[in-house]
């Protein structure tokens, strides 16, 4: 079984990111680099982390017209990401073009609804109905558009997996039993998410803030 753990490298300095990635290298399946990292360190930073040899998940959450998103997808071919995110609310044509422009070794996954938003926030954007229904609708749209899967919470992954058996599901917001929850609200354990159908487990602070990050990653892997 390949290691499904992707370490979220949310650190401001490239040096610290490289040090951390080196420490956990043998105990995680990949590294997730987000918008903050990409804006700060660009392609150079991605390349530096990529040199360690681990798969790179570029969490760029692209959202623009189809032509522009497709152009961005083409521009990142050289970085050889294993996973890239686009916003599912960008619509079917955008997702289709994103997938068509991606390298065949890159999984393109849809961000359905930001977990920072609740039902009321959704209504304010002009969408009636529950957040759950909206997530399911965007999941179906991502699938119809030919994406590989979606990003979802550990609490949603079971129902999403039930309706999309061969989908690729990226799950953040995980906490090993007994660890600090921090700002995450609805957390599940890595093992639970895996059992419910997660393909990739995105884990940040439980590893990056541990006294011994490599040991923390090993301990989580052992629970799987
Ligand atoms: O430190 P922690 O394990 O909470 O990090 C989780 C990572 O997943 C962070 O990079 C965070 O931005 C990202 N994420 C999340 N919840 C989402 C989407 C992404 O926590 N719904």
Boltz pocket constraint, residues with backbone or C-beta under 6 A from the ligand:
constraints:
  - pocket:
      binder: B
      contacts: [[A, 8], [A, 9], [A, 10], [A, 34], [A, 113], [A, 114], [A, 115], [A, 116], [A, 151], [A, 172], [A, 173], [A, 174], [A, 181], [A, 184], [A, 202], [A, 203], [A, 204], [A, 205], [A, 206]]
      max_distance: 6.0
